[in-house]
Amino acid sequence: MEQTAVRAWGNSQGIRIPKTIMESMSLNVNDVLDITVENDMIILKKAFRHKSFEERLSAYNGKISLCDFDWGDPAGKEMI
């Protein structure tokens, strides 16, 4: 367990997050965190962030394949 202190930061208060925790959570400066209080605990969580198109595309390593998808037999008045 690591400890940190609450310090004055202008008209507000702040804490410093140790580098080891930043690295273990893959946090960067200016990342947004959700903050809640439960049972005398302050809980910080990474805020959900939608990935950009470029970030999603990079997950495919430039290899996008088109394939047919079997939707099953027609069940109504679909055009074939």
Protein Blocks (a to p, Z undefined) as FASTA:
>chain_A
ZZdddddehjbccddddfklmmmnopaehiacddddeehiacdddddddddfklmmmmnn
opacdddddebjafblcdZZ
